[in-house]
Amino acid sequence: MDEQTRVMVAALAELSEDLPGAIDALRRGALPVPGQHRFAALLIELGDKLDDHADGQARAGNGSPGGPGPSFGEAAPRDRGDR
């Protein structure tokens, strides 16, 4: 695993620690609107970084559709232009 992938995995793992609490607070109505916006911004930023990482992996030939690892289906957008 290269350094960029390590950084991406660490960022995803860090978010995964906060996700259950955010879900619970949202479910209970205890996540105020500013908190929802802040959490949304984190999700968007991390999603953009993961999308960029995937593009870099594709350019480097380190990933391909149908290759190893989980698949999120052909219906999933490939990049922002496909939405």
C-alpha positions in Angstrom: 0.0 0.0 0.0 1.4 3.3 -1.0 1.5 6.4 1.2 -1.5 8.1 -0.4 -3.5 5.0 0.2 -2.4 4.8 3.8 -3.5 8.5 4.3 -6.8 7.7 2.7 -7.4 4.6 4.9 -6.5 6.6 8.0 -8.9 9.4 7.1 -11.7 6.8 6.5 -10.9 5.0 9.8 -11.0 8.3 11.7 -14.4 9.2 10.2 -15.7 5.7 11.0 -15.1 6.4 14.7 -17.3 9.5 14.5 -20.0 8.1 12.3 -22.0 6.0 14.8 -22.3 9.0 17.2 -23.4 11.3 14.4 -26.0 8.8 13.2 -27.3 8.4 16.7 -27.5 12.1 17.3 -29.2 12.7 14.0 -31.7 9.9 14.8 -32.5 11.4 18.2 -32.8 14.9 16.8 -29.8 16.0 18.8 -27.5 17.0 16.0 -28.1 20.7 15.5 -28.2 22.2 12.0 -24.7 23.7 12.2 -23.4 20.3 13.3 -25.1 18.6 10.4 -23.5 21.1 8.0 -20.1 20.5 9.5 -20.4 16.7 9.3 -21.7 17.0 5.8 -18.7 19.1 4.8 -16.4 16.4 6.3 -18.2 13.7 4.3 -18.1 15.7 1.1 -14.4 16.5 1.6 -13.5 12.9 2.3 -15.6 11.7 -0.7 -13.8 14.1 -2.9 -10.4 12.9 -1.6 -11.4 9.3 -2.2 -12.6 10.1 -5.7 -9.3 11.8 -6.4 -7.4 8.8 -4.9 -9.4 6.4 -7.2 -8.5 8.6 -10.2 -4.8 8.5 -9.2 -5.0 4.7 -8.8 -6.6 4.4 -12.2 -4.0 6.6 -13.9 -1.3 4.5 -12.2 -2.9 1.3 -13.4 -3.4 0.2 -9.8 -7.1 -0.5 -10.1 -9.7 -1.5 -12.6 -13.4 -2.1 -12.7 -14.1 -5.6 -11.6 -10.7 -6.0 -10.0 -10.0 -7.2 -6.5 -12.0 -5.8 -3.6 -15.6 -4.9 -3.0 -17.7 -3.6 -5.8 -20.3 -1.0 -5.4 -22.0 -1.9 -8.6 -22.1 -0.5 -12.1 -24.9 1.9 -11.1 -22.6 3.8 -8.8 -21.2 7.1 -10.3 -17.6 6.8 -11.4 -16.8 10.5 -11.0 -18.6 13.8 -10.5 -19.2 14.2 -14.2 -21.3 11.0 -14.3 -23.9 12.2 -11.8 
